[in-house]
Amino acid sequence: MAACRRRRSPDALLLVCWITVIGATVFCFHYRNTSYLMPLVPALAVLSTAYGPLFSGKKALVITGFLCLLFFLKAHFPDRPWGLSFQPGTTLPSVPLLEAYARQDRPNELIIVSPDDQFNSALLSVPRVRYCLTSLQDDPTRYALDFRYLGINVTAAQFAELDKWRPVFAERLRAWGLDSDEPIASVIVARSTQEILGIILTHPQSDFFLPEELRSALEPRTGATHRLVRASPQKCFLLARDSGYHSP
């Protein structure tokens, strides 16, 4: 801060502006998540090394050497809880399964039931991805933005009659300031396995990615419209037999 007040260092001023903008944005925005603090990490790293007392004078060489030693020690024991592993892979088992699905270039939309991929699927090259949640532990009404009113979050019954609800939700989105109906039904809330079955039966041209434990309840009723493909011991796909394009 002293370097910034003296105005002799534009780098210091840039760092202060960087931290201030990110910090103010996080505190002013109604929906808060620790992941939104990630842009602060490089700024704080630069701040600590360029202006921190531990990296000034003769202490800088000692501290740098200690950090290098610590890094090589952590990298040498990647299997320890405190280690660093550079092995390829992911801690989200569903991600490679979804990426393999995307490489098939199917023309259908994909509905992911009980998503556990941290929304990596939002980046897949598929016509449309929707998410089907099976609980309401995170009630969207507690946020400043009412996702249910805008139609971003819909019930299974509303999704079954989406053509009827789409103009209503589109008008609400326009009144809110978004002239697009693309966000409609991004999230579907199903309160039971029966409601999930209803979604599948009313959308024969959609593909589904769901937990394996739902297979026994769904497969006997969906065989006419979908074929089941086991992706892993925990996950399976229901792929539409009619692979014609399903408009989002």
C-alpha positions as CSV (number, residue, x, y, z in Angstrom):
1,M,0.0,0.0,0.0
2,A,2.9,2.3,0.7
3,A,4.2,1.9,-2.8
4,C,0.7,2.6,-4.2
5,R,0.3,5.8,-2.1
6,R,3.7,7.1,-3.3
7,R,2.4,6.5,-6.9
8,R,5.9,5.5,-7.9
9,S,4.9,2.0,-8.9
10,P,2.2,1.5,-11.5
11,D,2.5,-2.3,-10.8
12,A,1.4,-1.7,-7.2
13,L,-1.5,0.4,-8.3
14,L,-2.6,-2.3,-10.8
15,L,-2.5,-4.9,-8.1
16,V,-4.5,-2.8,-5.7
17,C,-7.1,-2.2,-8.4
18,W,-7.2,-5.9,-9.3
19,I,-7.8,-7.0,-5.7
20,T,-10.3,-4.2,-5.1
21,V,-12.5,-4.9,-8.1
22,I,-12.6,-8.7,-7.5
23,G,-13.3,-8.2,-3.8
24,A,-16.0,-5.6,-4.3
25,T,-17.7,-7.8,-7.0
26,V,-17.8,-10.8,-4.7
27,F,-19.2,-8.9,-1.7
28,C,-21.8,-6.9,-3.8
29,F,-23.1,-9.8,-5.7
30,H,-25.9,-11.6,-4.0
31,Y,-24.8,-15.2,-4.9
32,R,-21.5,-15.9,-3.2
33,N,-19.2,-18.8,-3.9
34,T,-15.6,-19.3,-2.9
35,S,-14.7,-20.2,-6.4
36,Y,-15.3,-16.6,-7.4
37,L,-12.2,-15.7,-5.3
38,M,-9.9,-17.7,-7.6
39,P,-9.0,-14.6,-9.7
40,L,-7.5,-13.1,-6.5
41,V,-4.9,-15.9,-6.2
42,P,-2.4,-14.7,-8.9
43,A,-2.8,-11.1,-7.7
44,L,-2.0,-12.1,-4.1
45,A,0.9,-14.3,-5.2
46,V,2.5,-11.4,-7.1
47,L,1.7,-9.0,-4.2
48,S,3.4,-11.3,-1.6
49,T,6.5,-11.9,-3.7
50,A,7.0,-8.4,-5.1
51,Y,6.1,-6.4,-1.9
52,G,6.1,-8.9,0.9
53,P,8.7,-8.6,3.7
54,L,9.8,-12.2,3.3
55,F,11.0,-11.6,-0.3
56,S,13.0,-8.5,0.3
57,G,16.8,-8.2,0.8
58,K,18.9,-11.3,1.7
59,K,15.8,-13.2,3.0
60,A,14.5,-13.5,-0.5
61,L,17.1,-16.1,-1.5
62,V,16.5,-18.2,1.6
63,I,12.8,-18.1,1.3
64,T,12.9,-18.9,-2.4
65,G,15.2,-21.9,-1.8
66,F,12.9,-23.2,1.0
67,L,9.9,-23.0,-1.3
68,C,11.7,-24.8,-4.1
69,L,12.7,-27.6,-1.6
70,L,9.1,-27.8,-0.4
71,F,7.8,-28.0,-4.0
72,F,10.2,-30.9,-4.9
73,L,9.4,-32.7,-1.6
74,K,5.6,-32.5,-2.3
75,A,6.1,-33.6,-6.0
76,H,8.3,-36.6,-4.9
77,F,5.4,-38.0,-2.8
78,P,2.3,-37.5,-5.0
79,D,0.4,-40.3,-3.2
80,R,0.5,-38.5,0.2
81,P,-2.4,-36.2,1.3
82,W,0.0,-33.2,1.2
83,G,1.7,-34.3,-2.0
84,L,1.3,-32.9,-5.5
85,S,0.4,-35.2,-8.3
86,F,0.9,-34.4,-12.0
87,Q,-0.6,-37.7,-13.3
88,P,-3.2,-37.2,-16.0
89,G,-6.8,-37.9,-15.1
90,T,-9.7,-36.3,-13.2
91,T,-11.3,-36.5,-9.8
92,L,-14.7,-36.4,-11.6
93,P,-15.3,-39.8,-13.1
94,S,-18.3,-38.6,-15.1
95,V,-16.2,-36.1,-17.1
96,P,-14.4,-38.6,-19.4
97,L,-17.7,-40.5,-19.9
98,L,-19.4,-37.4,-21.1
99,E,-16.4,-36.4,-23.3
100,A,-16.6,-39.8,-25.0
101,Y,-20.3,-39.2,-25.5
102,A,-19.7,-35.8,-27.1
103,R,-17.2,-37.4,-29.6
104,Q,-20.1,-39.4,-31.0
105,D,-21.5,-36.2,-32.5
106,R,-25.1,-37.2,-31.8
107,P,-27.7,-34.6,-32.8
108,N,-29.8,-34.9,-29.7
109,E,-29.9,-32.8,-26.6
110,L,-28.5,-34.4,-23.5
111,I,-30.3,-34.4,-20.1
112,I,-28.0,-35.3,-17.2
113,V,-29.8,-36.7,-14.2
114,S,-28.2,-36.1,-10.8
115,P,-25.2,-34.3,-12.3
116,D,-21.9,-34.8,-10.5
117,D,-19.5,-33.4,-13.1
118,Q,-19.2,-29.9,-11.6
119,F,-20.9,-28.6,-14.8
120,N,-18.0,-29.5,-17.1
121,S,-20.7,-30.8,-19.4
122,A,-21.7,-27.2,-20.1
123,L,-18.6,-27.1,-22.4
124,L,-19.5,-30.2,-24.4
125,S,-20.0,-29.9,-28.2
126,V,-23.6,-31.1,-28.1
127,P,-26.7,-29.3,-29.3
128,R,-28.0,-28.7,-25.8
129,V,-27.3,-29.8,-22.2
130,R,-29.9,-29.8,-19.5
131,Y,-29.6,-30.8,-15.8
132,C,-32.2,-32.9,-14.0
133,L,-31.9,-32.5,-10.2
134,T,-33.6,-35.0,-8.0
135,S,-33.9,-32.9,-4.8
136,L,-34.5,-29.4,-3.7
137,Q,-31.8,-29.1,-1.1
138,D,-30.8,-25.8,-2.7
139,D,-34.1,-24.0,-3.1
140,P,-33.6,-21.4,-5.9
141,T,-36.1,-19.1,-4.2
142,R,-33.6,-18.2,-1.5
143,Y,-31.4,-16.4,-4.1
144,A,-32.0,-12.8,-5.2
145,L,-32.7,-14.1,-8.7
146,D,-35.9,-16.3,-8.9
147,F,-34.8,-19.0,-11.3
148,R,-38.2,-20.7,-11.1
149,Y,-40.1,-17.5,-12.0
150,L,-37.8,-16.9,-15.0
151,G,-38.2,-20.6,-16.2
152,I,-34.5,-21.3,-15.9
153,N,-35.5,-23.9,-13.2
154,V,-38.7,-25.8,-14.1
155,T,-40.6,-28.7,-12.6
156,A,-41.0,-32.0,-14.4
157,A,-44.6,-31.2,-15.2
158,Q,-43.6,-27.8,-16.7
159,F,-40.9,-29.5,-18.8
160,A,-43.5,-32.0,-20.1
161,E,-45.5,-29.0,-21.4
162,L,-42.6,-26.8,-22.3
163,D,-44.2,-25.6,-25.5
164,K,-47.0,-24.1,-23.4
165,W,-44.7,-22.5,-20.9
166,R,-42.0,-21.2,-23.2
167,P,-43.8,-18.0,-24.3
168,V,-44.5,-17.2,-20.6
169,F,-40.9,-17.7,-19.6
170,A,-39.6,-15.9,-22.6
171,E,-41.7,-12.8,-21.8
172,R,-40.4,-12.8,-18.2
173,L,-36.8,-13.1,-19.4
174,R,-37.3,-10.1,-21.8
175,A,-38.9,-8.1,-19.0
176,W,-35.8,-9.0,-16.8
177,G,-33.5,-7.8,-19.7
178,L,-32.6,-10.9,-21.6
179,D,-34.1,-11.2,-25.1
180,S,-33.4,-14.9,-25.4
181,D,-35.2,-18.1,-24.5
182,E,-32.1,-20.3,-24.4
183,P,-31.9,-20.4,-20.6
184,I,-35.4,-21.8,-20.3
185,A,-35.4,-25.3,-18.7
186,S,-31.7,-25.4,-18.1
187,V,-32.5,-27.2,-14.9
188,I,-35.4,-29.6,-14.4
189,V,-36.4,-30.7,-10.9
190,A,-37.8,-34.2,-10.5
191,R,-39.1,-35.2,-7.1
192,S,-39.3,-39.0,-7.8
193,T,-38.2,-41.7,-10.1
194,Q,-41.7,-41.7,-11.6
195,E,-41.2,-38.0,-12.7
196,I,-37.8,-38.9,-14.2
197,L,-39.6,-41.7,-16.2
198,G,-42.2,-39.2,-17.3
199,I,-39.5,-36.9,-18.6
200,I,-37.9,-39.7,-20.6
201,L,-41.2,-40.9,-22.1
202,T,-42.3,-37.4,-23.1
203,H,-38.9,-36.7,-24.8
204,P,-38.1,-39.7,-27.0
205,Q,-35.6,-37.7,-29.0
206,S,-33.4,-36.7,-26.0
207,D,-30.5,-38.6,-24.7
208,F,-30.1,-39.2,-21.0
209,F,-27.1,-39.7,-18.7
210,L,-28.1,-41.1,-15.3
211,P,-27.0,-43.1,-12.3
212,E,-26.9,-46.9,-12.7
213,E,-29.2,-47.4,-9.7
214,L,-32.1,-45.9,-11.7
215,R,-31.6,-48.5,-14.6
216,S,-33.8,-51.2,-13.2
217,A,-36.7,-48.9,-12.7
218,L,-36.4,-47.1,-16.0
219,E,-35.1,-49.7,-18.6
220,P,-38.3,-51.8,-18.8
221,R,-40.5,-48.8,-19.6
222,T,-38.1,-47.0,-22.0
223,G,-37.0,-49.7,-24.3
224,A,-39.3,-48.7,-27.1
225,T,-37.8,-45.2,-27.3
226,H,-34.2,-45.5,-25.9
227,R,-31.5,-48.1,-25.8
228,L,-29.4,-48.4,-22.7
229,V,-25.6,-48.2,-22.8
230,R,-23.6,-48.8,-19.6
231,A,-20.8,-46.3,-19.4
232,S,-19.4,-47.4,-16.1
233,P,-20.4,-49.4,-13.0
234,Q,-22.0,-46.2,-11.7
235,K,-23.3,-44.5,-14.8
236,C,-25.3,-45.3,-18.0
237,F,-26.7,-43.6,-21.0
238,L,-30.2,-43.9,-22.4
239,L,-29.7,-43.1,-26.1
240,A,-32.7,-42.1,-28.3
241,R,-33.4,-44.7,-31.0
242,D,-34.7,-41.8,-33.1
243,S,-31.6,-39.7,-33.4
244,G,-33.3,-36.9,-35.3
245,Y,-32.4,-33.4,-34.2
246,H,-34.4,-32.3,-31.1
247,S,-34.7,-28.6,-31.1
248,P,-33.8,-26.9,-27.8
